[in-house]
């Protein structure tokens, strides 16, 4: 698994997950429960083989990969 993105914005992870699943890429959100305090970012992970395509999907949809 590779980290695709890391964010403190609670709206980005569900949006990115939806975009990836629409393209058949499985994504897994981590640190969801610890991020409620605001200083621990959530991370979205994808399989190594899907990482390149997932980054392209994020870029095409203006999803910030570093926030």
N, C-alpha and C positions, 0 to 999 in steps of 0.2 A: 504494500500500500504506500502511496505517496500523498503528501499534503498538496492539495490543489489551492486552497485559500484559507486565510485566517482573518477573522474579523470580530469586532465588538458590536457590529450592527446586527440586531436579531432578525432583520428582514432578508439579508443577503443569502444566508444558508438555505432557507426553504426555496427561494427563487432559483438559486443555482442548482439545487437538487432537482427541481422540476424540469429545468432546461436539460440537464444531463439525462434524466430518466426518459424524457421525450426522444432522445437520441439513442436509447438503449444502453446507456452507461450507468452502472450501479455506483452510487455514492454513499458514504457513511459519515455522518456528523459525529464529532467527538467533542468532549468538554462542554456539552450542552447544559448540563446541570450545574457545573461549577462556574459558568459564565454569567449567572444571574447577578453577581455582585458588580459586574461591569469592568473589572480589571483583568479577568481571565478571558481571552478571546476564544470563540468557537472555531473549530477547524473542520474542513471538509476534505475527506480522503477519497481517493479513487485507486483503482488497480494500476499497477505500474504500466501495463500495456495500454491503458486508456488515458494516461496522463497527458500525452501530447494532444490528442483529440479534445479532451476536456478543456485544456487551456485555450484551444482555438474557439471552442463554443463560448467560453466565458468572454474572450476578447470580442467575438462577433456580436455579443449581446451587451457589451459595455459593463460587464461585471468586474469591479475592481479586484484584482488578485492580491493586492497589498493594501490593507486598510487598517 
